[in-house]
């Protein structure tokens, strides 16, 4: 990841709480690492032609710097499948490298109406090749606010609201190609813990340029979940679909999350 103009905007540039795009207010425990590996296969919108399909493998590593702050980085490995009649060769290689920091402002407390609050800052550097769409060719600077609230013992709601001050939301052929002005981003998720091992949920996420042109936006929904193999290892899975220029038409995700 929001009904475009009605839902507050949030986090689609970086992903969080894998496999969801909506980031969570939690941070890695102090002096501990959190590793996420995710593979996503997408069928692209017609506006992405000659690119018709994209496979993205994402590596993300975060570290609890203090009890309130985590830092991290993520890097995608991208394969773009271009239509044969177009004569454009397929592309394969590393995408843009992203550096991130999250600071927890408030932890949710029992018997309190106030939610957990966290703020995140993300800087993406143009390490991918823009000539074959593996990189955007420009640096991105993005600020994101995260709200998280337990609605019941097993149900959690999360809302992100952010702004890309410079750059774009591209990861390969997926995302907005604007390079001027602001991009407003937004997402909202609801997750349910079915048991000690199973968690499922859904979300809606999107982004719009500062001119609020719907055809220049992202809007997608995702349904997925997590299965805990142990206290420190989880399997992540989801199906997604969307419309408008920046979203995949349909796709599937599978990954693994590890705490150590």
C-alpha positions, -999 to +999 in steps of 0.1 A: +000+000+000-068+037+011-095+050-011-071+074-028-084+107-017-103+096+014-078+074+032-048+090+049-017+084+028+012+061+039+039+036+033+043+020-001+079+029-009+094+006+016+078-025+029+072-035+065+058-063+087+064-087+058+046-096+037+025-064+041+035-030+027+021-013+058+049-009+083+045-017+120+053+005+150+076-022+165+114-021+162+141-048+164+151-055+200+182-036+211+215-053+199+195-078+178+190-083+141+159-089+121+163-104+086+136-106+059+139-124+025+110-120+001+103-130-035+075-113-054+063-122-089+041-096-106+021-093-138+024-056-148-001-030-161-004-024-198+011+011-192+044-007-183+048-021-218+072-034-231+077-048-195+050-074-189+062-093-158+086-086-130+102-109-104+117-091-073+138-107-046+143-084-016+168-086+012+162-065+043+183-064+074+175-042+105+193-038+138+181-025+172+204+004+178+187+014+211+155+003+228+137+030+208+155+031+175+164+006+147+185+011+116+187-010+085+190-015+048+174-034+020+184-042-016+163-058-044+174-082-071+151-076-101+142-095-133+121-077-158+105-098-186+099-076-217+075-085-245+094-104-273+078-084-302+091-051-287+127-061-293+136-048-258+159-073-240+150-086-206+168-070-176+183-086-146+204-072-118+205-052-085+181-024-079+184+008-058+198+004-022+176+017+006+188+029+040+163+033+068+158+044+104+128+040+127+122+058+160+095+046+184+078+076+200+053+058+220+046+022+230+010+011+233+000+005+269-027-017+283-060+000+292-049+031+272-068+045+242-036+059+227-020+039+200+017+031+195+035+058+174+066+054+154+083+076+127+105+063+099+130+080+076+142+063+044+168+073+018+172+053-014+204+058-034+205+051-072+226+020-074+206+003-100+210+008-138+183+032-150+188+024-187+171-010-183+147+001-155+166-017-127+172+016-110+153+049-109+184+071-116+177+095-087+179+095-049+147+092-029+139+109+005+108+097+023+093+103+057+066+080+071+044+081+102+032+048+117+001+043+140-006+009+156-035-001+178-048-034+192-086-035+186-088-068+205-064-093+220-058-109+186-067-081+162-043-052+153-049-022+131-020-003+115-021+030+096+008+047+078+009+082+064+039+096+046+054+119+020+082+114-005+099+147-006+122+140-036+125+111-060+099+084-070+085+051-058+100+029-085+113-006-079+121-018-114+090-013-135+066-010-105+059+024-090+054+060-099+078+076-124+074+112-113+107+130-105+093+164-096+073+175-065+059+154-037+044+119-037+019+112-010+019+076+002-006+056+022-016+022+036-038+006+062-038-030+074-058-053+097-042-085+110-057-113+130-037-138+151-056-171+146-033-191+169+003-191+183+015-200+148-009-184+123-015-147+115-036-135+086-046-101+073-054-077+045-044-042+035-050-015+010-021+008+000-013+034-026+004+066-036-004+098-056+016+126-070+012+161-057-011+169-086-035+141-075-037+126-110-054+092-106-038+077-137-004+086-121-011+067-089-008+034-072-036+015-056-034-021-046-048-046-021-030-075-005-042-105+014-016-127+032-003-141+064+026-155+084+032-190+098+057-193+127+080-222+123+095-213+157+098-182+180+124-167+157+116-180+122+084-173+102+071-180+067+054-152+049+029-154+020+005-131+001-015-124-030-018-089-044-035-070-072-040-033-082-048-007-107-034+025-121+001+030-135+023+023-105+007-010-092+011-046-103-019-060-120-016-092-100+011-110-081+022-134-054+047-132-026+066-157-005+093-151+021+110-159+054+116-137+085+143-144+110+151-128+144+186-133+158 
